[in-house]
Amino acid sequence: MSNAPPLHARIEAMLDGESASDIECRQKLIERLKLCDDVVTAIVALQTMADMSFAEAGLHLGHLQREDIDSPTQRLPTPLAREHRATPDPSLRLGHDPHDGRSEQIRTLRTELLLRHEHRDQANIMAVLSPCAAEGRSQLAAELAIAFAQLGRPTLLVDADLRHPRQHRLFDVVDTRGLSQALSLGQPPAMQPIAGLPSLSLLTAGPLPPNPLELLSDRTFEALVGQWRERYEFVIVDTPAVGRYADGLAVATIIGRVLSLSRAGHTSYRDTRDMLRRLAATQSRLLGAVINRF
């Protein structure tokens, strides 16, 4: 016979100091949804690690659905959860200081991209590509997403860099569920709300898969992109370095519109030329080329 303490005792030991309302919410969810011990233990582990509520951790892991929590016929006591919203990193200056010089440059780029949007009745969707690492690709994608969201229109930022994802770091969120599960397991994409930017949603990369190129070349990704075109006015997709991986080319083929990036004093002419040559085979439209000078 096992000498392990009962589940509720183990949970209380892990969540020392949990408020009475949080305890009540957790207990009601476990009872109503008949969550098994393994699921409860996994949720509590993430709750402890990421300083979330039980409900928020369950949503992140996919064991709970929003309707499980917000059902009007089975409303849970409040407060349900500590609000765990993604927050722009201080390096994303546009999210903190609209008068900063870089913020103005990003808004200027936003205006140029708006003028180059050929189908006003369709979502303005684009992939950000660059030849090498450390060129500021993820930073630019995040800044553009913030800029479009500040127009008050539905905007989605997608981290399709399933090699070395960075968007979860730029927005200070736990990357436990994201694009990789949506593609490999068929799970609904876990969109993250952004504090101070109600029009912006973030889809992080999720756990790194063993076959990122295959996932991004699959019809499942194409179907997701089709959904995003219908639900958002602006979609910005971050990608891995084209010089090292073909993932960005697969994304460009499906997205059909690309913004190219290079870094002054870092990106060689040969690397940029090779990327543009390979990009031509995707038949995607090149919206423009940005030179990063940080």
PATITOR-753455 format. One record per residue: residue in one letter; z, y, x of N, C-alpha, C in turn. Coordinates in steps of 0.001 Angstrom, whole numbers, plus 500000, padded with zeros to 6 digits. Last residue first. Layout:
AZYXZYXZYX...
//
This chain:
F464798548879520149466241548828520441466483548122521766R462231549187519177462560549840520440464059549823520737N459645547290517749461081547544517778461447548109519148I456815547923516037457317547812517406458781548224517408V455015546244513516456158547099513846456556546848515291A452052546145511742452746545703512950453819546720513304G450990544985508473451179545970509524451932545360510686L450166542972506812450475544275506223450612545374507265L447843540559506837448732541256507759448953542675507244R447585537904504588447256539310504845448293539928505773S446602534604505604447541535543504988447164536965505382Q445172532583506767444484533425505790445453534331505017T446040531055508816446782530924507557446115531691506423A444566531760511015444241530482510377444963530303509046A445806534046511929444511534179511246444142532900510501L447965533165513384448211533680512037446910533782511238R446852532629515845447318531508515022447534531937513574R446360535282516608445272534303516552445656533127515664L448885536387516594447894536892515648446715535929515515M450046534912518709450593534826517365449563535272516330D448455535704520871448462534299520465449003534144519048R449127538438520987447743538023520727447684536580520235T451848538275521658451432538893520393450021538463520015D451678537043524157452418536392523078452015536952521713R450158538966525591449633537617525400450334536907524244Y451877541167525678450620541266524929450055539884524636S455350540249525261454129540426526054452910540534525142T458272541870524377457196541012523891455927541279524703H459690543848525878460154542459525796459019541507525407G458915546437525633459498546023526898459961544590526930A459446546386522161458964547142523318459693546702524587R458802543594520249459852544429520836459334545077522103S457125543156517104457252542921518539458307543889519074L456145541765513978457116542521514766457006542150516231S454259541897510944454392541452512332455360542363513087L454447540752507757454734541921508569455037541423509975V452235539186505452453042539114506669453230540498507270R451495537105502735451586538490503210452608538533504341G451592534440501920450313535137501866450318536563502372I453421532321501487453743533686501056452480534531500917I452082530102502595452521530085501194452787531496500674T451516530895505205450470530277504397450817530326502915A454009531728506140452949532719505925451841532169505040V455290529244506439455789530214505456454705531229505124A453745528201508503453809527488507222454285528418506118L454337530068510470452953529960510000452892529227508674G457033529550510881456626530853510364455202530844509835D456962526955512013457552527186510693457069528495510066A456193526317514521455112526599513575455643526919512179Y457963527753517306457886526859516152456735527282515244R457620529539519389458356528297519642458179527274518524G456210531712518476455851531151519770456514529826520069V457491532479516152456222531750516032455832531100517363A460908532188515443459910532709516376458649531843516348P461548531738511869461785531505513296460662532111514151T461997534378509322461382533152509850461770532941511320D462795535873506157463006535783507603462500534424508100V461295537538503572461570536204504101461653536263505631I461892539422500720461715539488502174462161538148502760V460691540563497713461210539366498387460871539485499876F460955542514494809460770542500496258461414541237496836E461311541839492196460239542781492505459935542809493998Y461853538505490909462208539651491752461009540576491923R460853536461489320462208536952489065462577538220489827E458312535693490118458529536045488720459860536762488496R458565535070492773457570536080492385457814536571490960W460380532981492672460815534284493182459838535387492789Q458739530929491739459855531405490916460319532784491358G457035530635493949456491531009492653457566531529491710V458863529736495831458235531048496022457639531537494709L459340527192494730460416528184494803459855529589494951A456835526012495147457318526205493779458449527233493738E456779525942497933455762526717497220456206526997495784F458860524145498373458997525529498829457987526426498108T457639521900497241458908522391496696459134523834497104R455486521288498805455226521942497520456505522466496871D456204522014502296456170521162501110455920521980499837S456663523349504548455251523083504245455084522354502915L459345523392504874458699524673504583457211524526504300L459827520696505478460405521286504266459682522572503876E458503520414507933458048519639506772458577520245505477L460069522110509516458649522404509311458125521673508084P462685520882509491462426522191508868460954522471508595N464172518276509648462721518418509493462335519760508864P466908518174509679466207517553510809464709517805510785P468463521378508787467884520072508474467185519476509694L471508523087508916470233522878509589469691521482509295P472820524372505820472928523467506981471566523164507584G471439527658504933472149526415504674472241525562505924A470195530162504939469433528982505349470102527682504941T470842532178501959471003531814503360470238530524503664L469707534528499968469649533068500047469710532697501520L471052537323498358470782536677499645470762535165499466S470096540153496394470634538795496494470206538201497829L470559543467495217470171542581496316470863541227496219S471516545234493391470135544767493187469697543742494221P474066546028494210473940545136493047472541544600492811L475549546558496843474108546518496610473825545571495430G478257546293497196477701547634497269476211547705497024A477940543009498381478852544093498029478183545441498217I475607540823497048475934541666498202476805542832497743P475587537356496018475591538786495726476043539574496956Q473520534661496930474752535379497229474620536835496795M472270531756495369472066533170495687473412533867495866A471433528733495996472714529432495851472553530876496303P468948526991494172469278527891495281470561528670495001P469743523752492928469415525150492617469796526049493789Q468531520990494938469623521739494328469178523153493986G466775519306496228466401519795494911467507520538494197L467210518538498782467952517824497744467578518254496330S465514520119500363465659518687500668466310517893499545L465524522717499231464267522046499574464433520541499742A468171523345498811467232523536497704465937522779497963Q469221522927501343469557521987500262468609522112499088S467994525103502702467737523729503145468083522712502065L468947527464501499467566527049501300467350525582501654G472395526559501013471309527533501043469952526902500831R475736526389501890474745525966500900473644527007500853T477229527413503916477422526004503583476387525489502592D477773529800505551476446529237505307476550527739505014V479753532415504498479775531035504973478466530370504578V478898535768505524479138534744504510479142533365505168D478053538295506757479421537778506795479713536820505635F475529539231507117476177539580505853477550538915505691L474765538320509566474546539739509292475214540186508001R475271535619509240476101536394510161475972537894509884H473306534879507491474694534705507056475650535456507977Q470987535366509021471318536256507912472762536097507445R470326533532510987471220534620511352471657535479510163P469345530255512156469535531263511097470552532320511490H467447528652513845468551529480514339468821530592513318R465991527001511974466261526605513367467504527328513906L465196527990509617466017526782509557466268526201510939D464624530811508390464770530354509777465733529177509763A464579531864505924463785530644506120463735530252507581D466563533572504064466593533144505462465864531802505575V465554536114501907465587534662502135465610534381503632L466519538479499636466367538243501074466566536760501319L465280540098496787465812538853497354465507538804498842T465865542523494270465380542204495618466058540941496123P465265544548491524465707543217491965465045542800493274R465848548036492323465007546978491762465427545625492316G466972550258493472467509549804492205466698548720491534L466370550984495946465523551570494906466001551151493522Q467916549401497490468432550741497212467546551517496243A466295547218497913467353547108496907467916548473496546F464734548165500034464103547918498737465156547850497632A466771548300502027465994549490501648465339549308500281I467609545641502241468553546669501797467799547895501292A465236544545503236465770544081501957466755545093501385L465065545863505691464046546089504675464540545666503293E467306544780506984467235546223506724466188546546505650A466603542063507154467789542468506397467724543946506033A464320542229508789464222541633507457465394542079506586L465453543331511118464460544091510360464330543542508938Q467148541207511896467686542539511620466719543346510768S465335539173512375466322539018511299466908540370510900R463890540352514573463214539904513349464201539820512169G464503541146517130465019541914516011464431541550514669E463853539569519233462982540725519004463433541578517820A464935537091519982465590538337520408464686539554520282A462000535000520489463379535230520066463846536596520563C458542535850519649459621535326520488460991535564519855P456633536832517737456317535722518647457526535053519281S457501537217514233457376537741515586457181536578516546L457405538084510750457085537172511853457095537914513185V458491538119507521458597538868508782458439537874509929A456659537924504512457380537214505571457374538077506822M456914539370501231456373539341502589457266538525503510I456111540642498027456746539595498818456099539527500197N456374542231495296456029542636496653456776541698497601A455235540605492340456301540893493295455733541282494655Q452708542320490371453295541136490999454356541549492008D451525544606489576452112543789488513452726542499489050R450340545712491792451572546325491317452256545514490212H448923544557494388449040544078493009450369544566492439E449080545704496936447807545737496229447901545332494761H450965547747498775451128546670497797449951546710496833R450992549833500469450053548747500779450185547566499821L453012551468499630451643551960499467450612550865499711L455187549948500444454956550158499013453520550603498755L454967550222503174454763548907502582454534549005501076E455592552929503467454271552438503877453967551079503253T458266552909502559457243553682501842455848553183502184R459479551336504553459480550902503149458390551612502358L459208553016506742458480551747506717458404551203505292T461000554987505899459584555332506116458722554077506093R463357553530505902462853554058504626461383554455504744I463571553090508651463394551939507745462865552418506392Q463981555703509562462793554954509997462517553764509077E466444556270508408465270557037507993463986556317508397S468037554497509836467933554376508381466698555109507862R467894555539512388467221554268512110467061554048510603G469462557892512033468042557976512387467282556693512102D471606558042509127471343557612510492469838557643510776H472086558479506504471578559614507266471318559273508733P473268556287505353471880556582504976471261557717505786D475245554030506546474997555445506858473542555781506559H475309551432505470476552552172505683476328553667505881G472906550172505332473890549803504328475173550601504421L471603551075507564471139551568506274472133551248505162R472681549603509644473128550981509432472738551527508068L473781546876510422472799547211509391473112548617508893S476010546716511989474724546919512669473592547219511690P478080546073510205477913547471510642476604547744511368D476724543803507728477335544043509031477150545510509424P477262543772504226476386544091505362477178544371506639T478838541016502728478977542429503104478085542731504302A479098538868499909478542539156501225478618540660501483R482130538363498170480779538891498235480365539115499678H484252536941496537483794536672497904482337537095498008E487076537697494768485638537961494851485190537812496299R489200535135494022489044536304494885487551536508495059A489074534157490579488768533969491994488920535260492746L490239534621488072489633533326488378489519533117489872P493335536147487187492073536227487904491548534843488269T492492534498484066492151535423485127493419535791485896P491788531192482818492660532352482965492205533230484115L488493530389481535489636530131482399490510531367482500R487125529574478443487363530612479437488618530307480236Q485544527932476831486586527347477670486922528312478805T483645529300475524484514528467474697485657527864475493P482188530617477463482990531431476548483934530603475697S482125529594480816481913529141479445482788529923478480D482353530161483494482160531287482579481962530882481134I482586527710484783483636528709484948483571529764483857D480400526237484244481688525554484194482839526554484191E478342527980484780478708527791483378480018527024483226R478123527707487552478656528949486996479089528776485547Q479338524501488613478265525380488181478882526611487537L480622522684491401480832523441490173479590524263489880H479571521563493636480344520683492769480675521358491435G478352523220495436477517522648494387478257521691493471L479694524652497283479383523264497623478518522580496570H480019527112495983479296527044497255478847525628497572L481622526368493804480260526867493581479432526754494852G483990525695495137483265524674494381481842525076494092A484703528197496133484367527125497072483592526013496364E485268529485493715484181529989494553483743528929495562A487453527958492758486207528050491988485041528488492859F489405528379494723488928527023494458487582527064493746S488564531291496690489280530618495623488713529212495471M488463531410500338487889531564499004488887531068497961D488698531168503153489547532083502392488911532429501045A487371529173504471486633530414504219487432531451503439M489242527083504740488496527553505911487910528942505682T490189526667502116491110527042503191490375527682504359Q487850526002500786488684527096500293489607527611501386L487071523708502158486281524927502308487067526149501857A489196522043501257488967522244502692488154523514502939V488839522073498500490037522696499066489870522956500562I486453520593498322486508521986497851487692522709498478A487258518113499353486183518862500011486218520330499607T489226517383497451489596517557498859488546518372499611V487648517141495147488719518145495205489104518429496650V486034514973495896485435516276495602486480517378495715D487959512955496172487115513324497313486491514691497119D489086512758493563489901513208494700489051513667495877C486873514117490984487511513035491731488225513596492966L487283516073488097486848516024489488487600514927490233K487141516642485291487467515306485807486942515112487233L486888519076484182485657518502484733485870517109485311R489533519547483351488436519656482382487178518957482878E491082519142485689491310518354484481490095518365483555I490007521000487507490094519584487872490232518717486622L490326523393486068488992522929486456489005521438486772K493117523512485837492299523426484623490886522927484944Q493889523746488535494305522588487752493449522410486499R492762526242489216492364525013489901492689523789489056C494142527991487489492684527870487420492217526556488037E496780527620488423496434527281487040494939527094486881I496551528611491025496942527214490811496536526768489407D495950531266490508494964530427491209495262528948491006S498349532061489287497110532096488503496019531252489156A500176531788491402500329530959490203499049530927489377S498624531731494692499236532393493545499287531460492346E499532529964497640498556530178496562499260530761495345G501234529247499679501184530653499307500178530961498214D499314526703501095500639527316501039500510528800500698L497324524730500868497171526047500236498527526706500052M498067522348502011496929523055502591496851524488502098A500176521586500364500443521776501798499329522575502456E498872521316497961499883522365498084500208522642499544I497288519069498578496668520360498270497662521487498460R499202517089498891498346517451500034497693518816499809A500229517004496305501115517387497413500304517802498634H498053516125494848498581517465494567499509517945495678L497656513492495900496681514561496119497285515937495919P500623512035497463499676512232496370498809513464496602P500651510879500925501218511632499805500186511810498706A500168507514502032499663508881501965500278509606500775N500746504890502327501880505803502345501462507254502273S499198502258500509499078503462501321500327504306501208M500000498805500844500000500000500000500000501244500879
//
